[in-house]
Amino acid sequence: MAEPLFSLPPLPYAYDALEPYLNASLLREHHDRQLARYVSQLNALITAHPQLSQWSLEQLTRDWTRLPDEIRVAVRNSAGGVYTHALYFNSLAQPNSTGASKDILSAIDRDFGSMPEFWRSFRFLALKQFGSGNLWLVADRNLRLHLTLLNWQDTPFPLMPLAVADLWEHAWYPQYASDKDAYVNALPALLNWASIGARYRALQAQNMT
């Protein structure tokens, strides 16, 4: 039997690593079922359209307008779901385990005014999102940082993703019930600044070549 085109990315920490902010049962449901469902749907679509088997996950999300009409929306949603969730889980880390590096702090100060202003913008936009979507921290071609809201599982390319906060209800329910504010307020303690810094420095290196 052939190997699946895309496999379920492993959770990068133990299920209970983000407690008390995100509990183990929530992460199991979110990762093992929600993300797994997107992977399965994407593999089924590509199996039925083998001309896409050489496309990377980033290509499928970035160049979705080139997809065949009959599967364009389905592939965009499924590939976006895989890409977004994989980055989301890597955007989180054990509570307060990583701090922003000097280059990221400098970029935050330059583009948002200060770290408190960054978090004020983050919270405002996250709570502004009505319905399903994600809040992305991205860098443009000049390495300027931006926060951008996108609906459903859309990705921000050609802006380069550094981190993403899942704002679908399944990201906090049932742990926080209907209290989206409490979930959003928990995210500052979990943001993986080490991952963000590594992605930002990789973009800096690309810009120098």
C-alpha positions in Angstrom: 0.0 0.0 0.0 1.4 3.4 -1.0 2.3 5.9 1.7 -0.1 8.8 2.1 0.9 12.0 0.3 0.7 14.0 3.5 0.9 12.6 7.0 -0.4 14.0 10.3 2.3 16.3 11.7 3.1 15.2 15.3 2.1 17.4 18.1 5.4 19.1 19.1 4.9 18.6 22.8 3.0 16.4 25.2 -0.8 16.7 25.3 -0.7 18.2 28.8 2.3 20.6 28.1 0.1 23.7 27.6 -1.9 23.2 30.8 -3.7 25.0 32.5 -4.2 27.3 29.5 -5.1 24.5 27.0 -5.9 21.1 28.5 -4.9 17.7 27.2 -8.4 16.6 26.1 -8.8 19.8 24.0 -5.4 19.3 22.3 -6.2 15.6 21.6 -9.5 16.6 19.9 -7.9 19.5 18.1 -4.8 17.7 16.8 -5.8 14.1 16.6 -9.3 14.6 15.1 -9.5 18.1 13.6 -6.1 18.3 12.0 -6.2 14.6 11.1 -9.5 15.2 9.2 -7.9 17.9 7.1 -5.0 15.6 6.3 -7.3 12.8 5.2 -9.5 15.1 3.1 -6.5 16.6 1.4 -5.0 13.1 0.6 -8.3 12.0 -0.8 -8.5 15.0 -3.1 -4.9 14.6 -4.4 -5.4 10.8 -4.9 -8.3 11.6 -7.1 -6.2 14.2 -9.0 -2.7 12.7 -9.2 -1.5 15.7 -11.3 -1.3 17.5 -7.9 0.9 14.9 -6.2 4.1 16.9 -6.8 2.7 20.0 -5.3 4.0 21.0 -1.8 1.6 22.0 0.9 2.7 25.6 0.6 2.1 25.5 -3.2 -1.4 24.1 -2.7 -2.3 26.9 -0.3 -0.4 29.7 -2.1 -1.2 28.9 -5.8 -4.8 27.7 -5.3 -6.1 29.8 -8.2 -4.2 27.4 -10.5 -6.1 24.4 -9.3 -8.8 22.8 -11.4 -12.2 24.5 -11.0 -14.0 21.5 -9.6 -11.6 21.0 -6.7 -10.3 24.5 -6.1 -12.3 25.4 -3.1 -12.0 21.9 -1.5 -8.2 21.8 -1.9 -7.9 25.3 -0.7 -9.8 24.6 2.5 -8.2 21.2 3.2 -4.6 22.3 2.4 -5.2 25.5 4.3 -6.4 23.5 7.2 -3.3 21.3 7.3 -0.9 24.3 6.9 -2.7 26.5 9.4 -3.0 23.9 12.1 0.6 22.6 11.7 1.8 26.2 12.2 -0.7 26.9 15.0 0.6 24.0 17.1 4.2 25.1 16.4 3.2 28.7 17.4 2.5 27.5 20.9 4.9 26.3 23.6 4.9 25.4 27.3 3.6 28.4 29.3 6.1 31.2 29.5 8.9 29.0 28.2 10.2 31.2 25.5 10.9 34.9 25.2 11.3 37.2 22.2 14.8 37.5 20.9 16.4 41.0 20.5 15.7 41.0 16.7 12.1 40.2 17.2 11.7 42.7 20.0 13.3 45.3 17.8 10.9 44.5 15.0 7.9 44.5 17.3 8.9 47.9 18.6 9.4 49.2 15.1 6.2 47.9 13.6 3.8 48.0 16.6 5.3 50.6 18.9 6.0 48.2 21.8 5.2 44.7 23.0 2.2 45.9 25.0 0.9 47.6 21.9 1.4 44.4 19.9 -0.7 42.5 22.4 -3.4 45.2 22.4 -3.6 44.9 18.6 -3.6 41.1 18.8 -6.4 41.0 21.3 -8.5 43.6 19.4 -8.2 41.7 16.1 -8.7 38.3 17.6 -12.0 39.4 19.3 -13.0 41.3 16.2 -13.1 38.1 14.2 -16.7 37.0 13.8 -17.1 33.3 13.0 -14.3 31.0 11.9 -10.9 32.3 11.0 -7.3 32.8 12.1 -5.1 35.7 13.2 -1.7 35.6 11.5 1.6 37.2 12.4 3.3 37.8 9.1 6.3 39.5 7.5 6.3 41.3 4.2 9.1 41.4 1.7 10.8 44.2 3.6 10.6 42.1 6.8 8.0 44.4 8.3 5.7 42.6 10.7 1.9 42.7 10.5 -1.1 41.1 12.1 -3.8 40.0 9.7 -7.2 38.3 10.0 -8.3 35.8 7.5 -11.5 33.8 7.3 -11.9 30.0 7.2 -8.5 28.4 6.4 -7.2 31.0 4.0 -3.4 31.6 4.2 -1.7 35.0 3.9 0.8 34.2 1.0 2.7 36.1 -0.4 3.1 37.5 3.1 5.2 35.1 5.0 3.6 33.4 8.1 5.5 33.5 11.3 2.8 32.4 13.7 -1.0 31.9 13.7 -3.7 31.9 16.3 -6.6 29.6 15.6 -9.9 31.4 16.2 -12.3 28.6 15.2 -14.5 27.6 18.1 -12.9 24.2 18.2 -9.6 25.8 19.4 -11.2 26.6 22.8 -14.4 24.6 23.2 -15.3 23.0 25.5 -12.6 24.1 27.9 -13.6 27.7 27.8 -17.2 27.1 26.7 -18.4 30.2 25.0 -15.7 32.5 26.6 -13.6 33.4 23.6 -12.1 36.3 25.6 -10.5 33.9 28.1 -9.0 31.8 25.3 -7.5 34.9 23.6 -6.2 36.2 27.0 -4.4 32.8 27.5 -2.4 33.0 24.3 0.3 35.5 25.3 1.5 32.9 27.9 1.8 30.2 25.2 3.2 32.0 22.2 6.4 30.3 20.9 8.7 33.2 20.4 11.6 30.8 19.7 9.8 29.5 16.7 8.8 32.9 15.6 12.4 34.1 15.9 13.8 31.2 13.9 11.3 31.7 11.1 12.1 35.5 11.0 15.8 34.9 10.9 15.3 32.4 8.0 13.5 35.1 6.1 16.4 37.6 6.9 18.9 35.0 5.5 16.9 34.6 2.4 16.8 38.4 1.8 20.5 38.5 2.1 21.1 35.9 -0.7 
